[in-house]
Amino acid sequence: MSKPLKVLILEDRKTDLALVKRQVKKVAADAIFTVAVNGAEFKEKINWGVPDVILSDYNLPDYNGVEALLLAKEKMPHVPFVFITGMLNNEEEVATAVLKGASGYILKDNLKEIPNRLPIILAAAKERQIAEENKRKRARKTAILLQKMESLLEKAADFEGKSAIVATLTEIKGQS
């Protein structure tokens, strides 16, 4: 990785935290960690800056991983959010987490998967971010072209079909 990986971790157990950090460092030796051990700290530290990835336990004594996921997606929707947990072992919970926007999950019993899965998750997030930016650029370009066409038509002398073209442009603008 060309720059230090910024990782926000929500984990209440020190031993699990140490194990997760060790596995992340196998991918990014110079990773920078921000750690929250409960819901209040997570709510505070999520405002400290934009991490490259969020790793979160699913069940904490005072907070729920889905709540953390929803807050993270509200504040920074492009940042991948991965559950590192021993609790997502039922298909319904997994489906709920993914549908709410999680980028994936890794069971604590299988932390050795972090070095394999983290680069894939980060690459997929980067691809989504690039695709979204390209979509926004195309929408802006389309809007500008439509404005130019509308302006040209307004300046043009009346001709048969002008009103149909203006109506079509208005309809296209409403859809974009």
C-alpha positions in Angstrom: 0.0 0.0 0.0 1.3 3.4 -0.9 0.1 5.3 2.2 -0.7 4.1 5.7 -4.0 2.3 6.0 -6.4 4.1 8.4 -8.5 1.7 10.3 -11.3 2.4 12.7 -11.9 -0.5 15.0 -14.9 -1.0 17.2 -14.0 -3.8 19.7 -14.5 -4.1 23.4 -12.1 -7.1 24.1 -8.4 -6.3 24.3 -7.3 -9.7 23.2 -9.5 -9.7 20.1 -8.3 -6.2 19.3 -4.7 -7.3 19.5 -5.4 -10.3 17.2 -7.2 -8.1 14.7 -4.4 -5.5 14.7 -1.8 -8.2 14.2 -3.7 -9.6 11.1 -4.2 -6.2 9.6 -0.5 -5.4 10.0 0.3 -8.4 7.8 -1.4 -6.5 5.0 -0.4 -2.9 6.0 2.6 -2.9 8.4 2.2 0.9 8.8 -1.5 0.9 9.5 -2.9 3.6 11.7 -5.5 2.4 14.2 -8.3 4.4 15.9 -10.0 2.2 18.5 -13.4 2.5 20.1 -14.4 0.1 22.8 -18.1 1.1 23.1 -20.9 2.9 21.4 -20.1 6.4 22.8 -16.5 6.2 21.7 -17.5 5.0 18.3 -19.9 7.9 17.9 -17.1 10.3 18.9 -14.3 8.8 16.9 -16.2 8.3 13.7 -16.0 12.2 13.5 -12.2 12.3 13.8 -11.6 11.7 10.1 -12.4 9.3 7.3 -10.8 5.9 7.7 -10.0 3.6 4.8 -11.9 0.8 6.5 -14.1 0.2 9.6 -13.7 -3.2 11.4 -16.5 -3.8 13.9 -17.5 -6.4 16.4 -21.2 -7.3 16.0 -22.3 -7.5 19.7 -21.0 -5.2 22.3 -22.3 -4.7 25.9 -23.8 -1.3 25.1 -24.0 -1.1 21.4 -25.0 -3.1 18.3 -22.9 -3.6 15.2 -25.9 -2.8 13.0 -26.2 0.6 14.7 -22.6 1.2 14.1 -23.0 0.2 10.5 -25.9 2.5 9.9 -24.1 5.5 11.5 -21.0 4.8 9.4 -23.0 4.5 6.2 -24.8 7.8 7.0 -21.5 9.7 7.7 -19.2 8.0 5.1 -21.1 5.7 2.7 -18.1 4.9 0.6 -16.0 3.5 3.5 -16.0 -0.3 3.6 -17.5 -1.7 6.9 -16.5 -5.2 7.9 -17.8 -7.2 10.8 -15.1 -9.0 12.8 -17.2 -11.2 15.0 -18.0 -14.5 16.5 -21.8 -13.8 16.5 -22.7 -13.6 12.8 -23.3 -17.3 12.5 -26.9 -17.3 11.4 -27.9 -16.7 7.8 -30.6 -14.1 8.7 -28.1 -12.0 10.7 -25.6 -12.1 7.8 -28.2 -11.2 5.3 -29.4 -8.3 7.4 -25.9 -7.0 7.9 -25.1 -7.2 4.2 -28.4 -5.6 3.2 -27.7 -2.7 5.5 -24.4 -2.0 3.8 -21.7 -4.2 5.3 -18.9 -5.0 2.9 -18.5 -8.4 4.5 -17.7 -10.2 7.7 -14.9 -12.4 9.1 -15.5 -14.7 12.0 -13.2 -14.3 15.0 -12.4 -18.0 14.8 -11.0 -17.3 11.3 -9.0 -14.0 11.8 -6.2 -15.4 9.6 -8.5 -14.5 6.7 -8.0 -10.8 7.3 -4.8 -10.5 5.2 -6.5 -12.3 2.3 -9.9 -10.6 2.4 -9.0 -7.0 3.4 -7.2 -6.2 0.1 -10.2 -7.6 -1.9 -12.7 -5.6 0.2 -10.6 -2.4 -0.2 -10.3 -2.9 -3.9 -14.0 -3.4 -4.3 -14.8 -0.3 -2.3 -12.4 1.7 -4.5 -14.1 0.4 -7.7 -17.5 1.4 -6.3 -16.2 4.8 -5.4 -14.7 5.3 -8.9 -18.0 4.0 -10.5 -20.0 6.5 -8.4 -17.7 9.4 -9.4 -18.0 8.5 -13.1 -21.8 8.3 -12.7 -21.8 11.8 -11.1 -19.6 13.2 -13.9 -21.8 11.7 -16.6 -24.9 13.2 -14.9 -23.3 16.6 -14.7 -22.2 16.4 -18.3 -25.7 15.3 -19.4 -27.3 18.2 -17.5 -24.9 20.7 -19.1 -25.6 19.4 -22.6 -29.3 19.5 -22.0 -29.1 23.1 -20.8 -27.1 24.0 -23.9 -29.6 22.3 -26.2 -32.5 24.0 -24.5 -30.8 27.4 -24.8 -30.1 26.9 -28.5 -33.7 25.8 -29.1 -35.0 28.9 -27.3 -32.9 31.2 -29.5 -33.8 29.4 -32.7 -36.5 30.6 -34.9 -39.8 28.7 -34.8 -39.8 25.6 -36.9 -42.1 22.6 -37.1 -41.3 20.2 -34.3 -39.6 22.7 -32.0 -42.2 22.3 -29.3 -41.9 18.5 -29.4 -38.1 18.8 -29.0 -38.5 21.2 -26.1 -41.0 18.8 -24.5 -38.6 15.9 -24.9 -35.7 17.9 -23.4 -37.9 18.9 -20.4 -38.9 15.2 -19.9 -35.2 14.1 -20.1 -34.2 16.8 -17.6 -36.9 15.6 -15.2 -35.5 12.0 -15.4 -31.9 13.0 -14.7 
